[in-house]
Amino acid sequence: MDRTGFPASDRVLLEQIVADPRFRALATPPRWAWQQLTILAASYGVVLVGAVGYLNGALPYPVVLVASGLAIYAVFTPLHDATHNSASGDRFVNDRIGDLAATLLFPGFTTRVYRRLHLAHHRYTGEHERDPDDRMVTVRFPWSVPLLAFYELWWLGFVFRHREGRSRAELVELCASIAVSVAWHAAWLFSPFAWHFVLLWLVPQRLGVLILAYTFGRIQHPEGVEQREDPLHATRMLRGGRVMRWITLGQSEHLMHHLFPSVPWYRYHNAWEASRPLLEDRDLVWQWPVPPFALPRPRDAEEPARIPVRVLEAETVGRDVRSFVLASADGTPLPAFEAGAHVDLHLGEGLVRQYSLCGDPAERDRYRIAVKYEADGRGGSRRAHQLLEPGAVVDIGAPRNLFPLDAGASRVVLVAGGIGITPLLAMAHALHRQRREFTLHVCARSRQALAFDGALARMPWSDRVVRHLDDAPETKLGASDLPRWRPGDRLYLCGPSGFMQWVLSLGAERGWPDEALRTETFVAAHRDAADGRPFEIELARSRRELHVPADSSLLDVLQGEGLPVSGSCTQGMCGACRVRVLDGSIEHRDTFLSTDERARGDCMTSCVSRAAGERLVLDL
């Protein structure tokens, strides 16, 4: 597995989820979200009413303590979202909401200060030496639990222990926050109201921090499971349904936040419902909240069962594309599969790649896959082309289907880009056998580059195939090639993400709604953010010029200079690190931006995308 990114199978899965236009809408917050403002106002109101009620003798202290502690815990929610720029769609409003929340919770802290701490937790969840929240998870003994109430002191120590590589601006801003916090406490403690300050704010605040540290550390994250190695199991989901969601302000589905950090807290459940069809069979970690010293140790992930298969046939079916027919090596029947399914192909030395099954699902004694050779890939396609010769024995995983056909669709349109034809071939076989109405549009740069061109001509459903070739402009796919949508229609689309966004825009012209679209992204071997040539950037507002080396990402350089740019997934999927581009051409490597956004050329994801030329001018 590439240590710079998620495992390949998880990355493919998550990119498929975020490519759904319905999901993209969940990650776009309004300028003013009543949920954020209500929590902010209610938290301040509870603390103030509690203080006035106690001083007037109207409320007993235990009630004030618990209510204020819970209010201070709750105000973390808008601060938490503000660190990910999901409290508001306006960056200025977003940070002010976070600043107001931080003032009640950690006086002296700002959204910017907490953002740097919290995004390190997202990037390094489960890594003992790099995750600033790891001590919340690994606290061991009953006597040490109260120390969680002073967790910001651990954060400060963490920053200064890891100060190498941090910018001077970041350290200066942190020292300023410490100075303000110390001055705040000193002013109250040396005032005539010191005792009231301790009872009505300091003790409730410590209680709120204790609840916060326990909820976000001990409950949410299994010890030792690293986000970068196993993102689907590094965060728990809590049982309890709607009641638990209200109690925890959405954090019972905290996994959604770690997978999709741009989604606001009040949409976590919608994000779960949108991604459930693809995630629910991945054996996620579900449990009830448990006492701090009864948390079970995370179980070792069970290795999925492998099936030894023998290569029966290998043939070239297009430029750089080889097709392989696989049969059980020991003669036992292969598991049945449905159109749209894929298998994990184990290529040795820990190399695992996912390939769609492109044969007829009715053939129960063999599987067919196709592999396109990627010269600039990470070696999977090269090894497959070398290894998979007739007679070779390899292991595969059982079929999994993240791209199923809708049995109730009245008319189906299949659109393939390049090697994205593979799952759609199986769909065409199934639709023909079911005598259902369908059309298969296949798009390629040329007839020679069209995979399975000869086989398509021999299919019993060859009259349903329409070819679109870049070198024959009169055949190029356009909006008029797609039928106007009618209720019951479904469009299945597979190919590179840019191609898919273009086809989706054509579908929109023909009235296709989001709920009628089904997509699966063909993800070429992931290129690291630091895989490219160096380039220069100019910061228009601060009039600074910076160099981005070939082995560093733009996000790393900007954060290293102390600039207020977020970074969460660092995979180009969440959009948290977007920056505005004023001049220069962009090499987009993300899966977050739409085709229109890329065409405008006025923004980019700084974690993976780079300059296509020598220079970029950024609005920073």
N, C-alpha and C positions, 0 to 999 in steps of 0.2 A: 504493500500500500504506500502511496505517496504521502510522506509525512507533512507535506504542505497543504493537503486537502483532505476532504472526506473520502472514505472508501468509495470505489467506483460505483458499486451497486447502489449505495445510499445517495450518492451525488445524482445519478440518473433519476432516481425516484423523486428527490426533492426538486430537481429542475423540471420534472414533468408536472409537479404540483404547482409551482410558481408560474409556469407558462400558461396556466388556465386564466383567461381574462377575469373570471369571477373572483379568483383568488387575488389577483392584482388589485382589485378594488378594495379588498380588505386592508391592504397595506397603505392606503391613501387616507390619512386622517383629515377631517374638516379643519378649518381655521379655528373654530370655537367648538369644542366638544363639551356638551353639558355634563357628561359623566365626569370629566376631569375637573371642571369648575365646581361641580357639586361636592366632590370629595374634598377639594381644597377649602371651600367655604365652610363645609360641615366640620372639618377637622379644627379649623381655627375657632369656629363657633362653640364646639364642645369644650375646648380647653378654656376659652374665655368665660362661658356660662358656668362651667364647673368652678372656676376660681371665684367668680362673683358669688355664686351660690354658697360656697364654703365660707367665705369671709362674712356673709350675711347670716350664717347659721341655717340656711335653708337646705343644704345638702350635707350628708355625712361624708367624712373623708374617704372611707373605703369606696363609696360610689364614685367620688371625684377621681380617685386614683385609677380605678379600672377604666372608667369612661375616657379620661384624658390619655391614659396609656394606649388604649385601642385607637383613639383618634390620631395620636402621633404615629402609631404603626400604619394607619390607613393613609396618612399624607405622603408616605413613601411612594404610593402608587403613581400619582402624577409626576413625581420626581423621576421615578423609574422609567416611565414612558418618555419623559423629556430627554433623558440621556440617549434614547434611540430616535429622537426627533419624531416621535409618534404622539406627543401630547397635542400638537397643533400642526397643520400644514404650513403655517407661517413660521419660519425659523426664529424670528425675533419673539413672537408670542410664545412659541414653544419653550424657549430658554427662560422667559420671564415666569411662566407657570412653574417650571422646575426650580427657579430661584426662590419663589415664594414658598414652595413646598420644603425646600432645603432649609429655609430660615427657621421653620418650626421644628424640623427634625434635627438638623445639625447646624446651628447658627455659625455663620462664617463661611460655610461651604457654598459653592455655586454649582449650577448645572455643569459647567465646564470642568470643574475640579472632580466632581463625582463621575462624570462621563469617562474620564481617563481611567479611573479605578474600575468602573463597572465593565467597560468594554474589554479590559484585560481578563476579567472573570469569564466573559463569553468566549473569548478566544482560547483560553487555557483551562476551561472547566475540567476538574479532576487531576490536574498536574500540580503536585504538592509544592513545587518550588516556584511556580509561575502564576498560580491562581490566587489573587488576593483574598478570595472568600473561602479558601480551602480550610482554614482553621474552624469555620462554622461547621464543616462536615466532620472533621476529625476530632472534635472535642471528646475527651474520653471519660472523665470522672465527674460524679455529682458535684463535688466542690468547685469544679471549674466552670460549670454552667453559668453562674452569675457573672463570670468574666465576659460572657458574650454581650452583656449590657453595656460594655465599654469598647465595642468592637472598632469604633473609629480610630482608637489608639493603635490597634493592630494595623489598620490600613496605613496610618502615617508611618509606622515603623517599616511596613512592607515597602512603601515608596522609597524611603531613605536607604534601606538595605539594597534596593535595586535601582539606585539613582544613576548608575552608569548607563549611558545611552539615552537618558531623559534630557529634554532640552532645558536650557536655563530658564526660559519663560515658564515652563511647567512648574519647575521647582520654586520659582519666585511666587507664582500664583498660589501654590500650596502653602508656602510660608506666610503669605498674606492672609490666607484663610485661617491658619492656626492663630495668627496674631489677633484677628478679629474675634475668634472664638474665646481665646484666653481673656481678652479685654471684656467681652460680654459677661463671662462668668465672674470675673473679678469685680466688675462694676456692681453686680447684684449681691455678691457675697460680702462685700464691704459696705453695703448700704444698710439703712435701718430696716429694710424688708427682706433681709437675707433668709430668715426662717420661712417666710411665705414663699420665697423663690424656690427654696429646696422642696417644700411640700407640694407646691402647686405646679411646678414645672420640672425641676431637676429629677425628682423621683419618678413621676409619670413618664418623663422622657426616657429614662433608663429602662423602665418597664417596656415602653414601646420598642426601643432598640433590641431588647432581649427577645421579644416576640418576633421581631423582624428577622433577627439572626437565626432563630430556631426554625421559623417558617421557610426561609429562603435557603438555608443551609442543610440542617439536619433532616428536614422532611423531603426536600426537593431533589437532592443529588446523592446517588449511591457513591460511597467512598471508592476512589481509585479508578472510576470509569471515565476515561478521557473523551472530551467532546470531539477532538480531532480524529480519534480512532473509532469511536462508536457513538455518533451523535444521536442515534435513536434510543440509546439506553443510558445515556449520561444524565438524563433528567427523568424524574418519575411523573406519573399521572396519578392523581388522587381520586379514589372512589368517593361517592356521595352525591353525585348528580348536581341538580340546581342548588340544593341547600349548601353543599360544600363550595360551589362556585361563589355564592353570595358571601359566605363566611370568609373565604380567602381572597375576595375581590378578583376572581378569575384565575388566581394562581394555582388552583387545583389542576389546571391544564397548562402548567408551566412549561411542559415540553414544547407546546406551540410557540412559546416565546423564544426558546433557545433555537428552534429550527427556523423561525420566521420573525426575527426581532423587530421588524418594522411594523408589525401588526399591533394596534393599541390593545390594552388589557380587556376592554369590553367587547372585543371581537375574537378573543381566543377561542370561544366555543364555536363560533362560525367557522374559524379556521380549522378546527378539529373536524367539524361536520364536512367541510369541503375536502379535506385530505383523508378522511376516514377510509374511503374505498381502497386507497393505496397503502395506508399505514396499519390498518387493523390486523392484518395477517403477519405483521413483523414482530410479534411477541413483545410488545412494549411493556415497560415496568409499571404495573398498576398495583396500588395498595392503599390501605386506610392509613391515616395519620397514626403514628405510634409514639410511645414514650421515648425520650431522648436516648435511653440506654438499651432499648430493645430493638433497635433497627437491625434487620437481618443483613448479614454481609451479602454483597451482590453475588448472585450465582454466576458461575462461569457460563458464558454464552455457549450453548450447545452447537457444535459444528453440524451444519445441515447435512443430511444424508447425501452421499455421493453415489452416482450410478456409473459404473465402468461401461464405456461404449467403444465399439470398434468402427473405424472409418471404412465404409464400404465403397464409396465413390468420391472422387474429387475432380472438379472440372472448372474451367474458367468460363464465367457467364457474363462477363463484361470487363471493361478496362479496369484492371487492378482488383477485380472482384472474383473470388473463388467460392464455389458452392460445395458443401460437404454433406454426404448422406451418412448418418450414424445409426448403428443398430446395437442392441444389447450385446456386450462382450461375452456374457455367460449364458445367453439364450433365454433369459427370463423376459417376460413381456415388459415393454416400456410403459410408463404411466401415460394414461390418456391426457390429451391437452385440448384446449379450446383455442380458436383463432384469436390472435393477439398475444399469446403467451410467449415467454422467453425462458432460456435456461442460462445458468452460470456455467461457463466453460473453464475448467481448471487446466492451466497450461504449464504447471510446474513452477518451482521456485517462488511459490506464493502469488503467482500471476493468475488473476481471475478476471474474465471479461464476460459481459452479458450479450447474448445474441438472440434475436427473435427466431421463432420456429416458423419457417416459411413454406413448409409442405402442407399437404392436405391433412386436416385433423382426422379424417376417416382412416388414414393409414396408421395402424396401431403398432406396426413392427419396425418402424424407422422414423427418425427425425431428419429434417433438412435445415441447415443453417447456411448463411452466406456471410463472408467476411471481406470487407474492402481494405486493401492494403493502404496504410497511412504512413507515408515516408517520414513525416515529422511527428509521429505519435510517440507513445511511451513504450512501444515494443510489443504490445499485445497482438496486433494484427500481423506484424512481422513473424512473431513466433508461431501464430496459428498457420500462416501460409507455409512455414518451414516444417512444422510438426505434423500437420494433418494430411498425411498421405495414406492411400489405401493400405489397410492392415494395421495402422497405428491404433493404440489403445489409450484413451484419455478418460478422465472423469468429468461428469456433468452433474449439476444439481437438478432436482425435480422441477418440472415446469411451474412457473408462476405467471399469473395473468394480471397485469396492471392496465391493460388496454382492451377490455372485453367488448364484444359486439352486443348491441342492444337487441334482444330478441323481439321486442315489440315495434321496431322501426319499420315503417311501411316502405320507405325508399332510402337507399344508402348510396352516398357518394364517397368514393375513396380517392384520396389525392396523395401521391407519393413524390418525394423529392430525393433523387439519388438512391442511396442504399436504404432509404426509408421505405422502399417498396417491400421489404421483407415481411413485416407483420401483415401488410395489406394483401399479400399473395394468399396467405392462409385464410384471410377474411373472404377473398374472392372465391376460393374453393368452397368455403362453408356456405356462402350466400347462394352460389350456383346450385349446390346440392339441395338447399332448402327452397329453391325456385323462387327466390326473392329478387326484386328489382334493384339493380345496382349498376354503377359505372365506375371503372377504374381509370383515373387520370395519372399517367406516369410522366414525370418531368426529368430531363437530363440535359447536359450541355450539348451532347451529340448522340447520334444513333450508336456509335461505338461505345459511348460511356453509359448507355442504357443497360442496366443489369437485367438479365433474364429476357432479353429481347427475343431471342429465338424460341425460348420456352413459351413466352406469351403468345406467339403466333400459333403454337400447337395446342393451346388450351381449349377445352370445349366451350369456354366462355370468351374466346378471343374477340368476338364481336362487341364485347363490353369495354374493350381497352381503347383508350385514346392517348396517343403519344404527343408530347409537347417538347420540342427541341430548341435549345437556344440558338443553334446554328441554322435553324429554319424559322425565321421570325414569324412567318405566317401561321405557324403551328403553336406559338408560345401561348401559354395559359393566360386567359383573361377572364374578366368577370362574366362575360357572355357565355363562357364555357360551363359555368356552374348554373344549375337550374335555380329558379326562384324558389325560396323555401316555402314549404307548406307543412302544416301540422303533421307530425309523425315522421318527418325526414330526419336523417342523421348524416353528418359529414365527419369522416374519419381522416385524419391528417397526420402524416409522419414524415419527418425530414429535418434538416438543420433548422435551428431556431429562427434565423433570419428569413429563410424561405417560408416557414410556417406563419410568421407574422404577416408576410406579404399575402399569402393565401387567405388568411383570416380577414385581411382588409378587403380582399375581393369578395369574400363571403358576405361581409357587412353590406357591400353595395347591392347584393342580391337578397337582402333581408334576412340573412341567417342569424338567429339569436344565439347568445352564448350557450344556452342550455341545449342546443341542438348540435354543438361542436364537441368532438372528442379528439384529443391530440396526444401524440407521443413524440418527444423530441429525440431525434437521432443525435447523440452527443459524441462528437469526435473525441479522441483522447484529450483529456484536460491539459491545457497548457498552464503552467505555473504563472502567477502574476509577474514573477521576476524572470520570465523567459522572453527575452527580446533585447533589442538594441537600446543604448542609452539615448536620452533626449533631455532637452532643456525646458524649463517652465518659467513663465513670468507671472508674478502675482500682481495683478493690476491695481488693487487697492493699496497694498503696502509697498509697491514699487520695488519688489525684491526679485532676484533671479536665483533659481535653484537648479541643481543638476540631479537627474534621476539616473542612477547607474543601471547597467543591464541586469544586475543581480538584485535589484530592489524594486518594490512596487511604488507607484506614485503615493499611495496611502502611507506607506512607511516613511517616505521622505517628508510628507506634509505633517504627519504626527510628530516626527522627530524634530521638527522646527516649532512645535508647540501650537500649530494651527488648529482651529476648532472643527476638525473633520472627523466624523464618526466612522467606526469600522466594526461591524459585528460578525457576519458570517465569513468574511474575507474570501468568499467563493464566487462573488458576482451574482448572488441570487436574491439578496434582501433589499438592495438599493439604499442602505443606510449611509453609504460613503459617497453618494453622488456629489459632484462638484460642477459648477457652471463654467462652461468653456466659452470664452469670448472670441478666440481666434485659433486656428490650427486644425488639422485633420486628425481624426481619432481612429484608433484600431480597437473596435469594441470586442471584448471577450466575455461579456456578461450574458446572462439569460434574463435579466430583469427589465431592461429598457425595451420599449415597443419599437416596431419598425419606424413609426412616425418620429419618435424621439431620436432614434439614430439618424434618420434622414435630416432632421433639423440640425444636428451636429452641435447643439448648444449645451450638452451635458454628457457626463461620462461617470462610470463607476470607477473610483480611483483605486480600488483594491486589486482589480485584475486587468482593466483596460489600460492602453498605453497610447502614446503619440504615434500616428502613422508616418509622420515626417520627423523633422528635427526639433520642433518647438511647439509648445502650447501656451496660450495666454489664459489664465484662470481668473475668475471673479473672486479673488481672495486678497 
